[in-house]
């Protein structure tokens, strides 16, 4: 198993700032977050910026209808994971996405 550094934001605005500051390999975003930006907006903003477009974005949300998934992929999400989930399944998904 790999080692990960976790950085947590408490809102969409914080997630955007943290992504621009730390340039992570992977972000896990919820759709519904406090603040002025939801996960779709954060994802779209990051994917449109050449400095952050390389960040792999996994949407992790309770919004699991096909329309929600389509909106996530349209925003640029690399994958979409629906709650509830098992921690092991999430970790497997992260390893798969990062090719670890």
OpenMM code with the backbone's topology and positions (N, CA, C; nanometers):
from openmm import Vec3, app, unit

residues = "UNK UNK UNK UNK UNK UNK UNK UNK UNK UNK UNK UNK UNK UNK UNK UNK UNK UNK UNK UNK UNK UNK UNK UNK UNK UNK UNK UNK UNK UNK UNK UNK UNK UNK UNK UNK UNK UNK UNK UNK UNK UNK UNK UNK UNK UNK UNK UNK UNK UNK UNK UNK UNK UNK UNK UNK UNK UNK UNK UNK UNK UNK UNK UNK UNK UNK UNK UNK UNK UNK UNK UNK UNK UNK UNK UNK UNK UNK UNK UNK UNK UNK UNK UNK UNK UNK UNK UNK UNK UNK UNK UNK UNK UNK UNK UNK UNK UNK UNK UNK".split()
positions = [
    Vec3(0.0836, -0.1179, 0.0000),
    Vec3(0.0000, 0.0000, 0.0000),
    Vec3(0.0881, 0.1242, 0.0000),
    Vec3(0.0426, 0.2266, -0.0700),
    Vec3(0.1179, 0.3508, -0.0796),
    Vec3(0.0893, 0.4439, 0.0364),
    Vec3(0.1737, 0.5427, 0.0481),
    Vec3(0.1526, 0.6478, 0.1471),
    Vec3(0.0891, 0.7664, 0.0769),
    Vec3(-0.0052, 0.8293, 0.1452),
    Vec3(-0.0740, 0.9442, 0.0884),
    Vec3(-0.0660, 1.0597, 0.1857),
    Vec3(-0.0543, 1.1793, 0.1319),
    Vec3(-0.0682, 1.2999, 0.2123),
    Vec3(-0.2088, 1.3508, 0.1862),
    Vec3(-0.2864, 1.3658, 0.2911),
    Vec3(-0.4240, 1.4124, 0.2779),
    Vec3(-0.4324, 1.5591, 0.3166),
    Vec3(-0.5004, 1.6347, 0.2333),
    Vec3(-0.5267, 1.7755, 0.2606),
    Vec3(-0.6772, 1.7925, 0.2485),
    Vec3(-0.7374, 1.8464, 0.3502),
    Vec3(-0.8831, 1.8554, 0.3534),
    Vec3(-0.9294, 2.0008, 0.3513),
    Vec3(-1.0266, 2.0271, 0.2675),
    Vec3(-1.0906, 2.1582, 0.2625),
    Vec3(-1.2331, 2.1467, 0.3123),
    Vec3(-1.2855, 2.2538, 0.3661),
    Vec3(-1.4207, 2.2484, 0.4236),
    Vec3(-1.5265, 2.3153, 0.3362),
    Vec3(-1.4886, 2.3543, 0.2146),
    Vec3(-1.5852, 2.4161, 0.1237),
    Vec3(-1.5318, 2.4061, -0.0188),
    Vec3(-1.6167, 2.4367, -0.1130),
    Vec3(-1.5723, 2.4386, -0.2518),
    Vec3(-1.4658, 2.5437, -0.2751),
    Vec3(-1.4825, 2.6582, -0.2128),
    Vec3(-1.3845, 2.7660, -0.2267),
    Vec3(-1.2489, 2.7227, -0.1709),
    Vec3(-1.2499, 2.6565, -0.0558),
    Vec3(-1.1256, 2.6083, 0.0050),
    Vec3(-1.0624, 2.5004, -0.0825),
    Vec3(-1.1433, 2.4126, -0.1393),
    Vec3(-1.0912, 2.3062, -0.2257),
    Vec3(-1.0186, 2.3657, -0.3461),
    Vec3(-1.0754, 2.4689, -0.4040),
    Vec3(-1.0132, 2.5339, -0.5195),
    Vec3(-0.8794, 2.5978, -0.4807),
    Vec3(-0.8774, 2.6671, -0.3687),
    Vec3(-0.7543, 2.7301, -0.3208),
    Vec3(-0.6482, 2.6258, -0.2898),
    Vec3(-0.6862, 2.5193, -0.2203),
    Vec3(-0.5908, 2.4141, -0.1851),
    Vec3(-0.5350, 2.3447, -0.3096),
    Vec3(-0.6194, 2.3208, -0.4073),
    Vec3(-0.5734, 2.2561, -0.5302),
    Vec3(-0.4719, 2.3436, -0.6018),
    Vec3(-0.4974, 2.4715, -0.6079),
    Vec3(-0.4053, 2.5634, -0.6757),
    Vec3(-0.2746, 2.5790, -0.5988),
    Vec3(-0.2802, 2.5657, -0.4680),
    Vec3(-0.1609, 2.5821, -0.3844),
    Vec3(-0.0755, 2.4561, -0.3833),
    Vec3(-0.1390, 2.3401, -0.3686),
    Vec3(-0.0657, 2.2143, -0.3487),
    Vec3(-0.0490, 2.1306, -0.4758),
    Vec3(-0.1287, 2.1560, -0.5780),
    Vec3(-0.1251, 2.0789, -0.7027),
    Vec3(-0.1179, 1.9281, -0.6772),
    Vec3(-0.2227, 1.8733, -0.6161),
    Vec3(-0.2221, 1.7297, -0.5836),
    Vec3(-0.2314, 1.6431, -0.7088),
    Vec3(-0.1948, 1.5171, -0.6935),
    Vec3(-0.2113, 1.4209, -0.8024),
    Vec3(-0.3574, 1.3848, -0.8205),
    Vec3(-0.4315, 1.3815, -0.7088),
    Vec3(-0.5709, 1.3372, -0.7081),
    Vec3(-0.6509, 1.4209, -0.6101),
    Vec3(-0.7718, 1.4573, -0.6513),
    Vec3(-0.8668, 1.5237, -0.5617),
    Vec3(-0.9926, 1.4393, -0.5561),
    Vec3(-1.0449, 1.4271, -0.4359),
    Vec3(-1.1746, 1.3630, -0.4173),
    Vec3(-1.2704, 1.4747, -0.3786),
    Vec3(-1.3703, 1.4975, -0.4628),
    Vec3(-1.4647, 1.6078, -0.4427),
    Vec3(-1.6057, 1.5566, -0.4217),
    Vec3(-1.6727, 1.6134, -0.3243),
    Vec3(-1.8163, 1.5906, -0.3108),
    Vec3(-1.8859, 1.6912, -0.4012),
    Vec3(-2.0049, 1.6613, -0.4446),
    Vec3(-2.0811, 1.7571, -0.5240),
    Vec3(-2.1345, 1.8668, -0.4339),
    Vec3(-2.1932, 1.8275, -0.3227),
    Vec3(-2.2575, 1.9245, -0.2336),
    Vec3(-2.1594, 1.9660, -0.1239),
    Vec3(-2.1139, 2.0919, -0.1328),
    Vec3(-2.0201, 2.1457, -0.0355),
    Vec3(-2.0657, 2.2856, 0.0044),
    Vec3(-2.0299, 2.3270, 0.1257),
    Vec3(-2.0640, 2.4630, 0.1649),
    Vec3(-1.9843, 2.5648, 0.0827),
    Vec3(-2.0298, 2.6866, 0.0841),
    Vec3(-1.9606, 2.7924, 0.0123),
    Vec3(-2.0301, 2.8240, -0.1190),
    Vec3(-1.9636, 2.9019, -0.2009),
    Vec3(-2.0249, 2.9485, -0.3255),
    Vec3(-2.0044, 2.8516, -0.4415),
    Vec3(-1.9121, 2.7567, -0.4265),
    Vec3(-1.8833, 2.6623, -0.5339),
    Vec3(-1.9181, 2.5197, -0.4930),
    Vec3(-1.9910, 2.4498, -0.5795),
    Vec3(-2.0136, 2.3077, -0.5540),
    Vec3(-1.9020, 2.2279, -0.6222),
    Vec3(-1.9042, 2.0977, -0.6064),
    Vec3(-1.7998, 2.0136, -0.6624),
    Vec3(-1.7912, 2.0202, -0.8138),
    Vec3(-1.9053, 2.0341, -0.8813),
    Vec3(-1.9043, 2.0463, -1.0265),
    Vec3(-1.8286, 2.1717, -1.0690),
    Vec3(-1.8545, 2.2836, -0.9999),
    Vec3(-1.7887, 2.4104, -1.0331),
    Vec3(-1.6391, 2.4042, -1.0055),
    Vec3(-1.6011, 2.3427, -0.8941),
    Vec3(-1.4591, 2.3291, -0.8615),
    Vec3(-1.3903, 2.2453, -0.9691),
    Vec3(-1.4498, 2.1338, -1.0030),
    Vec3(-1.3937, 2.0437, -1.1037),
    Vec3(-1.3768, 2.1166, -1.2372),
    Vec3(-1.4805, 2.1814, -1.2825),
    Vec3(-1.4772, 2.2510, -1.4097),
    Vec3(-1.3701, 2.3599, -1.4112),
    Vec3(-1.3616, 2.4361, -1.3034),
    Vec3(-1.2627, 2.5438, -1.2942),
    Vec3(-1.1217, 2.4880, -1.3000),
    Vec3(-1.0965, 2.3806, -1.2270),
    Vec3(-0.9629, 2.3208, -1.2260),
    Vec3(-0.9256, 2.2611, -1.3616),
    Vec3(-1.0193, 2.1970, -1.4260),
    Vec3(-0.9900, 2.1325, -1.5538),
    Vec3(-0.9679, 2.2337, -1.6662),
    Vec3(-1.0222, 2.3537, -1.6526),
    Vec3(-1.0039, 2.4580, -1.7544),
    Vec3(-0.8733, 2.5345, -1.7375),
    Vec3(-0.8091, 2.5220, -1.6228),
    Vec3(-0.6861, 2.5950, -1.5933),
    Vec3(-0.5659, 2.5071, -1.6289),
    Vec3(-0.4792, 2.5516, -1.7199),
    Vec3(-0.3634, 2.4700, -1.7581),
    Vec3(-0.2737, 2.4300, -1.6401),
    Vec3(-0.2710, 2.5091, -1.5352),
    Vec3(-0.1867, 2.4780, -1.4197),
    Vec3(-0.2446, 2.3651, -1.3344),
    Vec3(-0.3747, 2.3420, -1.3434),
    Vec3(-0.4392, 2.2413, -1.2588),
    Vec3(-0.5128, 2.1333, -1.3384),
    Vec3(-0.5115, 2.1434, -1.4695),
    Vec3(-0.5904, 2.0492, -1.5513),
    Vec3(-0.5411, 1.9053, -1.5404),
    Vec3(-0.4170, 1.8853, -1.4963),
    Vec3(-0.3616, 1.7507, -1.4822),
    Vec3(-0.4135, 1.6768, -1.3585),
    Vec3(-0.4724, 1.7499, -1.2643),
    Vec3(-0.5186, 1.6878, -1.1395),
    Vec3(-0.6304, 1.5883, -1.1711),
    Vec3(-0.6142, 1.4674, -1.1259),
    Vec3(-0.7173, 1.3648, -1.1424),
    Vec3(-0.8271, 1.3940, -1.0406),
    Vec3(-0.9509, 1.4006, -1.0881),
    Vec3(-1.0626, 1.4339, -1.0001),
    Vec3(-1.1612, 1.3176, -0.9942),
    Vec3(-1.1832, 1.2715, -0.8717),
    Vec3(-1.2805, 1.1665, -0.8424),
    Vec3(-1.3950, 1.2321, -0.7667),
    Vec3(-1.5120, 1.2313, -0.8255),
    Vec3(-1.6302, 1.2822, -0.7567),
    Vec3(-1.6795, 1.1713, -0.6639),
    Vec3(-1.7012, 1.2042, -0.5389),
    Vec3(-1.7503, 1.1096, -0.4387),
    Vec3(-1.8727, 1.1734, -0.3764),
    Vec3(-1.9903, 1.1230, -0.4088),
    Vec3(-2.1122, 1.1943, -0.3737),
    Vec3(-2.2312, 1.1008, -0.3567),
    Vec3(-2.3316, 1.1502, -0.2877),
    Vec3(-2.4574, 1.0772, -0.2740),
    Vec3(-2.5460, 1.0982, -0.3966),
    Vec3(-2.5104, 1.1930, -0.4803),
    Vec3(-2.5901, 1.2224, -0.5999),
    Vec3(-2.5514, 1.1250, -0.7107),
    Vec3(-2.6249, 1.0133, -0.7144),
    Vec3(-2.5876, 0.9038, -0.8013),
    Vec3(-2.6765, 0.8803, -0.9213),
    Vec3(-2.7669, 0.9734, -0.9510),
    Vec3(-2.8509, 0.9540, -1.0687),
    Vec3(-2.7681, 0.9774, -1.1944),
    Vec3(-2.8114, 0.9204, -1.3039),
    Vec3(-2.7371, 0.9307, -1.4297),
    Vec3(-2.7148, 1.0765, -1.4708),
    Vec3(-2.8109, 1.1625, -1.4461),
    Vec3(-2.7956, 1.3037, -1.4814),
    Vec3(-2.6826, 1.3669, -1.4000),
    Vec3(-2.6678, 1.3255, -1.2741),
    Vec3(-2.5602, 1.3772, -1.1895),
    Vec3(-2.4249, 1.3275, -1.2401),
    Vec3(-2.4183, 1.1998, -1.2727),
    Vec3(-2.2943, 1.1434, -1.3251),
    Vec3(-2.2549, 1.2127, -1.4553),
    Vec3(-2.3521, 1.2323, -1.5432),
    Vec3(-2.3242, 1.2997, -1.6703),
    Vec3(-2.2723, 1.4410, -1.6455),
    Vec3(-2.3315, 1.5101, -1.5515),
    Vec3(-2.2860, 1.6463, -1.5197),
    Vec3(-2.1429, 1.6441, -1.4653),
    Vec3(-2.1103, 1.5442, -1.3838),
    Vec3(-1.9750, 1.5316, -1.3317),
    Vec3(-1.8735, 1.5099, -1.4420),
    Vec3(-1.9047, 1.4204, -1.5335),
    Vec3(-1.8126, 1.3945, -1.6443),
    Vec3(-1.8026, 1.5158, -1.7373),
    Vec3(-1.9138, 1.5864, -1.7571),
    Vec3(-1.9107, 1.7080, -1.8389),
    Vec3(-1.8236, 1.8157, -1.7741),
    Vec3(-1.8189, 1.8171, -1.6408),
    Vec3(-1.7362, 1.9138, -1.5691),
    Vec3(-1.5883, 1.8762, -1.5762),
    Vec3(-1.5601, 1.7532, -1.6195),
    Vec3(-1.4220, 1.7102, -1.6343),
    Vec3(-1.3763, 1.6038, -1.5369),
    Vec3(-1.4677, 1.5511, -1.4548),
    Vec3(-1.4296, 1.4475, -1.3585),
    Vec3(-1.3711, 1.3267, -1.4308),
    Vec3(-1.2689, 1.2696, -1.3720),
    Vec3(-1.2062, 1.1510, -1.4289),
    Vec3(-1.2800, 1.0235, -1.3899),
    Vec3(-1.3507, 1.0291, -1.2763),
    Vec3(-1.4306, 0.9149, -1.2330),
    Vec3(-1.5358, 0.9651, -1.1355),
    Vec3(-1.6354, 0.8813, -1.1094),
    Vec3(-1.7500, 0.9208, -1.0280),
    Vec3(-1.7830, 0.8041, -0.9365),
    Vec3(-1.7845, 0.8259, -0.8073),
    Vec3(-1.8043, 0.7208, -0.7076),
    Vec3(-1.9222, 0.7616, -0.6200),
    Vec3(-2.0185, 0.6725, -0.6036),
    Vec3(-2.1431, 0.7072, -0.5347),
    Vec3(-2.1452, 0.6529, -0.3922),
    Vec3(-2.1890, 0.7371, -0.2987),
    Vec3(-2.2099, 0.6978, -0.1591),
    Vec3(-2.3393, 0.6179, -0.1516),
    Vec3(-2.3565, 0.5294, -0.0578),
    Vec3(-2.2575, 0.4852, 0.0399),
    Vec3(-2.1522, 0.3987, -0.0280),
    Vec3(-2.0382, 0.3890, 0.0347),
    Vec3(-1.9277, 0.3146, -0.0216),
    Vec3(-1.8505, 0.2490, 0.0921),
    Vec3(-1.7739, 0.1483, 0.0581),
    Vec3(-1.6870, 0.0894, 0.1591),
    Vec3(-1.5505, 0.1577, 0.1459),
    Vec3(-1.4845, 0.1838, 0.2572),
    Vec3(-1.3513, 0.2447, 0.2501),
    Vec3(-1.2551, 0.1639, 0.1623),
    Vec3(-1.2670, 0.0334, 0.1666),
    Vec3(-1.1791, -0.0509, 0.0845),
    Vec3(-1.2055, -0.0288, -0.0636),
    Vec3(-1.3340, -0.0176, -0.1014),
    Vec3(-1.3672, 0.0080, -0.2422),
    Vec3(-1.3127, 0.1433, -0.2874),
    Vec3(-1.3201, 0.2429, -0.2001),
    Vec3(-1.2657, 0.3749, -0.2337),
    Vec3(-1.1145, 0.3665, -0.2516),
    Vec3(-1.0469, 0.2986, -0.1612),
    Vec3(-0.9022, 0.2843, -0.1714),
    Vec3(-0.8645, 0.2090, -0.3000),
    Vec3(-0.9387, 0.1047, -0.3322),
    Vec3(-0.9138, 0.0324, -0.4565),
    Vec3(-0.9311, 0.1243, -0.5772),
    Vec3(-1.0330, 0.2092, -0.5730),
    Vec3(-1.0581, 0.3040, -0.6814),
    Vec3(-0.9423, 0.4024, -0.6943),
    Vec3(-0.8911, 0.4527, -0.5820),
    Vec3(-0.7780, 0.5463, -0.5828),
    Vec3(-0.6553, 0.4784, -0.6435),
    Vec3(-0.6265, 0.3563, -0.5991),
    Vec3(-0.5116, 0.2830, -0.6539),
    Vec3(-0.5272, 0.2616, -0.8045),
    Vec3(-0.6486, 0.2288, -0.8457),
    Vec3(-0.6748, 0.2054, -0.9875),
    Vec3(-0.6520, 0.3340, -1.0674),
    Vec3(-0.7069, 0.4428, -1.0193),
    Vec3(-0.6949, 0.5712, -1.0901),
    Vec3(-0.5490, 0.6156, -1.0981),
    Vec3(-0.4758, 0.5992, -0.9893),
    Vec3(-0.3359, 0.6425, -0.9849),
    Vec3(-0.2410, 0.5398, -1.0438),
    Vec3(-0.2954, 0.4245, -1.0850),
    Vec3(-0.2151, 0.3174, -1.1425),
    Vec3(-0.1047, 0.2707, -1.0474),
    Vec3(-0.1435, 0.2559, -0.9191),
    Vec3(-0.0486, 0.2100, -0.8158),
    Vec3(-0.0602, 0.0586, -0.8019),
] * unit.nanometer
topology = app.Topology()
chain = topology.addChain("A")
for resn in residues:
    res = topology.addResidue(resn, chain)
    for name in ("N", "CA", "C"):
        topology.addAtom(name, app.Element.getBySymbol(name[0]), res)
